[in-house]
Structures are given as C-alpha cells and as structure tokens.
Amino acid sequence: MRHPDLSRAHWRKSSRSNSGGNCVEVAQNLPGTTLLRDSKLGADSPVLAVSPDRFIIFLDAIKSDRLDG
C-alpha cells in the first residue's frame, strides 16, 4: 500500500463520541484507503492505513463482539 497524503485526509469521529477526547478518528476520502488515528493526539497521532474492505471486516468484528479478549 502506498503512503497516503495525510494533508488531504478529512477526519471525522462518531456522532456518539463524547467530549472526553478518547475517540478514534476515521478518514475515508482518499481513494483505496481508510485511515484511523487517535483523536487525543490529532495531527501528531500515528495513522493506521487499511483497505476499505479490511475496515468493513474490522467494523463487523466490533459490532458482533468478536474482539472481546
């Protein structure tokens, strides 16, 4: 996977997020990649880049509680 141009990313977080800042932000506006970062760190956060298909698999796993340890 190429390194995406993070300056073009449009970050958003869930409407269910509270004001505590403990959120994951997602950017899905760049072709072929979905980006995730920690909202507490903002632009200083490490960024995880995954394919849109892998992001959907990840979300499905969260929604079905398959990630509980």
Secondary structure, 3 states (H helix, E strand, C coil): CCCCCHHHCCCECCCCCCCCCCCEEEECCCCCCEEEEECCCHHHCCCEEECHHHHHHHHHHHHCCCCCC
